[in-house]
Amino acid sequence: MSDTAQSVRSARPTTATTAPENPPGRPKQRDAFFDNAKYLAIVLVAMGHAWEPLRSDSRAVTALYTLVYAFHMPAFIIISGYFSRSFDASPAKIKRLVTGVVVPYVVFETAYTFFTRWSDGVPDREISLLDPLYLTWFLAALFIWRLTTPIWRAVRWPLPIALGLAALATLSPSIGADLDLQRTLQFLPYFVLGLCLRPEHFSLVRQWRVRLLAVPVFGGAMVFSYWAVPRMDYAWFFHRDAAEHFGVPSWYGPLMTAALFGCSLVLVACFLSWVPGRRMWFTTLGAGTLYGYLLHGFVVQAGNHFDWAGHRWPHTPLGEIAATLVAGAVVTVLCTAPVRRVFRCVMEPRMEWAFRKTPPVTGGVPAQTRR
């Protein structure tokens, strides 16, 4: 993710996903594994934002930052794709898409615009629903991804096609900022991969052999990240710019698309292998990760406004650890039930007044058409 202090449009997030609907007549149950994974990923997102202003004078922080950004966003997107498999553009699913994605996008795009007029000192910043500001890019991308889900479920080779589109995007610096399409296309393969996964695939990565293997893999990845700090631009993992932005030939783009996709998948598998499958103290917080994701951005922006990282102490080892723990604690509080109750009216509005009532279906025929 890019420096928040320089531009709020370059920050990166994640979103929460919802579990697939249970069969009628059965109580809704959530999978503890996925809730745990979402909570741990959103904590990493918040910690990454805390590390942003500390990277300039710490190679270790930059290496850790690079490592986390290599997998935490792909993990969120893969899980989002996995829980979007049932999206069929039916009236009920369109309603959930509007109330759970479109409305929060409009609300927080507007709220961040007003807030960053103060925090960034840009009093004339315009509200633009076509140019996602700060963390709202993920909602815009999720809207597009879910709308296209029936297409990916229908074509024969969805993942190769998605990778091809991502590679082509890196060759196209002329792609505009509308709905952050460059980033939407480059992250598309992870969402499509999630659509293709089945429960047994997640069971596979949770085997004890994979968990043991994840230890040296993550260790090696950390060493490589430390080595790569002065040699590689970590902004490649943001997936928001074409290859020409990095001052390299265009053909680097497709190569980096494949390389980063492979790297991220290995790290996502290692991350998921360590996620507990049983209920933990933080499991229920997994249902509120979208709240934590969107709300913690205001804390980050306020902190940048008051230049918390401008003091010497945050740049010491103890200060870096403290900033990391504070970030995790803040996003944890923002995922809790009391916070969700307060903001549910804009995050999960019912909006029955805005939609037509869908007639009940009996035997495949709408009730009012039966004789």
Secondary structure, 3 states (H helix, E strand, C coil): CCCCCCCHHHCCCCCCCCCCCCCCCCCCCCCHHHHHHHHHHHHHHHHHHHHHHHCCCCHHHHHHHHHHHCCHHHHHHHHHHHCCCCCCCCHHHHHHHHHHHHHHHHHHHHHHHHHHHHHCCCCCCCCCCCCCCHHHHHHHHHHHHHHCHHHHHHCCCHHHHHHHHHHHHHCCCCCCCHHHHHHHHHHHHHHHHHHHCCHHHHHHHCCHHHHHHHHHHHHHHHHHHHHHCCCCCHHHHHCCCCHHHHCCCCCHHHHHHHHHHHHHHHHHHHHHHHCCCCCCCCHHHHHHHHHHHHHHHHHHHHHHHCCHHHCCHHHCHHHHHHHHHHHHHHHHHHCCHHHHHHHHHHHCCCCHHHCCCCCCEECCEEHHHCC
